[in-house]
Amino acid sequence: MGAREQKKAGLWARIKPKPANPSRKNISVALQLMAIMLESGVGMTDVFHAVRTQMDDPVFESALEDIEYKVTRQGWKLSQAFAQYPDIFPAYCVLFIQAGEATGDMASRMRRAGTLMERNDHLMRQVKSAMTAPLLTVAVASIILYCCVKFVMPRFIEMYAGMNVQLPQITQIVIQVVNVCNHPLFLISLVTTIVIVKSYWTEIQERIFARALQVPLFERWIGIVLGAQFCDILGSLVKEGVSLVKAVQMISHTAPFRTHREYLKKFHAALLEEGDFAESIANVPYFPSMLTTVATVGQEVGNLDTLLGSMSNMLEQEVDMTIRSIVTLLEPIMICGLGIITAFFFVGLFLPVYGMLADIGG
């Protein structure tokens, strides 16, 4: 294959639709269902068969079928089979299963993994739902505005062209913008831009995240959301007997966003070198300062897992307040922005009409 063919194949691999991963809620339900059946003494083969029949997701069903084959036919450990599907089962889920295999209490560890996954899914859905309403408002308003630019404004432009009148500067700018939007190349450029954004969406998200950390207000919001998730997972793992260093290392490899993972890796390296959790966590500068205080107290009293759990609950409450703050701030900003753009188009378009009416009245 030549260089050109390889380039085309790489581009197609980026833009072609990929099967969606199962939802975290479905995975959580499956894990808790498996835990219930294991507690009831159901065999592993029957457990997998029952769960597969309940899941209406081809990707998840295929993964479960492969895991069942490896566990029941090839003698793999369940944790090893789960580890083959990192996009479905996060690393902390695999660690819980490993703990269950070591202690013989697989069902409770599996239930705990499902509960933790459900809590994290709920947190992420809160953030996404908060962004849905403003983005939907902007999308609908943009479509309406484009329809006006496409079908209504050109009629006024034709009318002005036939009148041979001196147009205000703002009207001339609006006419140029409308002509650009109605040019055939505009839609082609728009579709091309959407394809490029889709192809590099992961990298774009990473850049947005890195830039957001440079804005104090956004940095605080991000720290609260990610801090709540960090405390929940870390506290659960430590409570299940996973060493603090191992738990931090696992989280640093599975956390969202490359920048966040790099900060957590610095945290892990400092923890390995110094052994002081409270000092090491300072390597993640956007985590809330109260997290350092809790870590210090937890180390002193030897009850870090309980305090992390309490801290997670506190941060989750603050996440709710943060989400409300984001919606309260973001929606008016978007509406104001759309209002300014709409006013620019319509003032520029109708200003000559008022001038003509004034001349007639005079």
N, C-alpha and C positions, 0 to 999 in steps of 0.2 A: 504493500500500500504506500503510495507516494505521500509527500508532505501535505499536498492540497487535500487529498482524500482523508488523511488523518485529522486535518483541521476541521473539515466538514463533519466528520464523525464525532469529534469532540464537541462541536457546537450543537449537533443534533442531540447528543447525550445530555446537554445542559437544558435544552428547551422542550424535549419530548416529555409528555406526561408520565409521572411515575406513580405506581400504586401507593395510595395513602397508607401511612402506618395506622394501626388500630388506635382508637381513642384510649386515653389513659383510664377513662371511666370503665370501658369494657374490660381492660386488662385487670383493673382493680376488682371488678365484679367476678371475673374468672378466678382470680387468686383466692378470694374469700369463699367462693363456691367450692374450690378444690380443698380449702382448709376444712370446711364443714364436712365434706365427704370423707376426708382422711380421718377426722375425729370419729366418724361413724364406723370406721373399719373397712371402708370400701377400698378395693384393690386399685393400684395405680392405673392399670389398663382401663378399668371401668370409669375411673375418675376422668381421664383424658377424653374418653368417648362421650361421657355425659356433658363435659364442658364444651366440646366441639359442637354438639348438637344445639347448644344454647347460644352460640356465637354466630351472628349473621355477618361475618366478615371473612372473605376468602383468604386474605393475607394472614390473619390470625389463625384461621383453621389450618392452613398449610403449615404454619410454624408449630402449632400444637401437635399436628400429625408427625412432623419430623422429630420433635422432642420426645413424643411417646415412643417412636421407633428406636431412638438412641438409648432411652432409659430402659425400656422393657425388652428390647431385642439385642442391643449391643452392650448393655451393662454400664452405660454412662451414669454418673451421678446427676441428679436433677440440676444442681447448681452449674455443672459443666454444660449441660444442654441449654439451660437458660442463657448462659454467657455467650452462646453462639448467635444470639439475637439481641444485641445491645440497643437497637432501635425500638424494641418492644419492651424488654425488661431492663430497666436502669441498673447500674452497678450496685446501688444500695439494695435492690431487690435480690440480686445474686448473693450478696453478703448475708442477708437474712436467711436465705435458703441454706447457705453454708453453715450458719450457726445452728439451724434446725437439724442438719445432718450430723453435726458434732454432738448435739445434746439429745438427739432422738425426739425432740418435740417439734416436728416439722409443721404441724398444723398451726400452732400459735404463731410461729415465725412467719409463715405464709400469710396468715391473717394480718399480722402487723405490717408486712410489706404492702398488702393491698390497701390497708387503711392509710398508710403514709402516702402512697401513690394518689389516693383519692383526695387527700388534703392538699397536696401540691397541685393536682389538677384543678381543684376548686379555686386555689389562689390565682392560677394563671387565667382561668375563665373569668374571674372577677376583673382582672386587668383588661382582658380582651373585650368583655361586655361593656366596660366603661368607655372604650374607644369606639364602639360600634355606632352609637347614636350620633356623635359629631361627624364621623366619617360618612355615615349614610346621608346626613344632612348636606354635607359638602358635595357628595356624589350626585344627589338628586338635583340640587341647585345648579351644579355645573352642567348637567344634561339639559336642563331647561334653558340656561343661558346660551349653550351651544346651539340649541334649536332656534332661538331668537336670532343669533348671529347668522345661522345658515339660511333661514327662510323668511324672516321679517325684515331685518336690517338692509339686505340688498335692494329691496323695493324702494326704501327711502333714498338710498344712494343713487339709484337710477333716476328718481324724481329730482334730486338736487343736480344731477348731471345735465338734465334737460332744461333747467331754469337759468343756468349761466349766472349764478350769484356767487358773491365772495363768501367763502365759508370760514368760520372761526378756526383757529389753530387746533383746538381740541377735536373739532369735527373732522378735520383732515387726518389727524392721528387715528381716530376711530375708524375712518374709512380704510386706511391702510391696514389696520389690524383685521378688520372684517374681510378684506380681500385676501390677506394671508391665510386666514382660517378657512376660507372657501376655495382655496387653491387645491387641486387634486393631490399635490405632493404633501399637503398638511396631514391628511389621513394616513398616508403611507409613512410619514415621519412619526406620527403618533403610535401607529401599530408597531413600528420598528423599536421605538422607545420602550413600549410595554414589554416586548419580547426580550430586549436587553435587560430591563429591570428584573424580569422574571428569571432570566438566566443567571444573573449575579445577585439575586435577592439576599442570599445568605451573607455575602460580602458587604452589601449595602447596609444590612442590619448591624453587622459588626462595626462599620464606620459610624453609623448613627449612634450606637451605644457608646463608642469611644468619645464622640463629640459631646454627647449629653453629659458625660461625667465631668466635662470642663465647665458646665453651667451649675453654679451652687444649688439652685432650687431643684433642678433635675437630679443632681447628684444625691441630694437628700432623699428624694422620692425613690430612686433606684436602690439606695442603700437600705431603706426600710423594707422594700419588697424582697430583695435578695437576702437580706439579713433574716427575715422571717423564715424563708425557705431553708437557709443554712442552719439555723438553730433547730428547726424541726427535724431535719435529716440527721444532723450531728448528734442531737440529744437522743434520738431513737437508736442510732447505731451504738453509741456508748452504753446506753441502758441495756442493750442486748449482748454486751460483753466484747464488742469490737474495740480494739485499742484506739486511743485518741489520735495517735499519729496515723494509723491505718485509715481511720474514718475520714480525717482531713485530706489525706492523699486521694482517697476514692472520690470525695466530693470535688476536689480540684480537677480531676480528669473528666467528670461528667457534668460539671456546671454549664449553664448556658452562656454563650458569648465568649469569644477568645480572650478578650481583655480581662474579663472576670476570672477566667481560668488561670491567666498569668498571675494575677494578684493572689489567688488562692495557692498557687504553686510557691510563690514567695513566702506566703504564710506557712506552708508546710515545711519549706526549707529552713526557715527561722525556728520552727518548732523542733525540728530534728537537731538543729545546732545548739539552741539555748534551752530547750525543754520547758520554756515558760509560755503557757497558752495566752495569758493576758498580754504579754509584751509582743508575742508573735502576731496576734490578730491585728495589731496596729499596721501591719503591712497591707491591709485592705482598708484604705483611707475613707471609703464611702460608707462603711458599716456604721450604724449608730454608735455614739460614744458610750451609751448605756450598756452596750454589749461587752465592752472592755471591763466595765465595772462589775457586771455579773460574772464574767470569767474570772476576775480576781477573787471575788467572794467565793465562787464555786471551788476554786483551787484551795483556798484556805480552809473551807469546811469539808472538802472532799465529797461534795454533792453536786458535781458539775452537770450531770445529766438531768437532774430534776430542775435545776435553775435554768438550764437551756430550754427545757420544755415550757417553763413559766414565761421565759423571755419570748419564746415563739408565740405564745398566746397573746402577750402584750403587743408584740409587733404586728400580729394579725389584726388586732383591733385598730392599730395605727394605719395598717394597710387600707382598711375600710375608709378611714378618714382621709387618707391620701388619695384614694380613688375618687372620692367625692370632690376633693379639692381640684383634682385634675380635670374632672368633668366640668366643674363650676368655672374653671379658668379657661379651658380649651374651647368649649362650645361658643362662648361669646366672642372669643378671638377669631374663630373660623367664620362666624356669622358676620362679624364686622368686616373681615377681609372680603367676603363675598359681596357684602353691601357696597364696599368701596369700588370693587371691580364693576358691579352692575351699574352703580351710579355713573362711573366713568363712561360706560357704553351709552347709556340712555341720555345723559346730559349732553354728551358730544353729538348724539344723533338728533335730538329734538331741539337743541339750541337754535339752529337756523330757522326752525318753524316759528319759534317765539319772535325772532327778529323780523320775519316776514309779516306776522300778525301785527307787530308794533308799527311797521311801515304802512300797512293798510289802515290801521287805526289813525295814524297821523295824517 
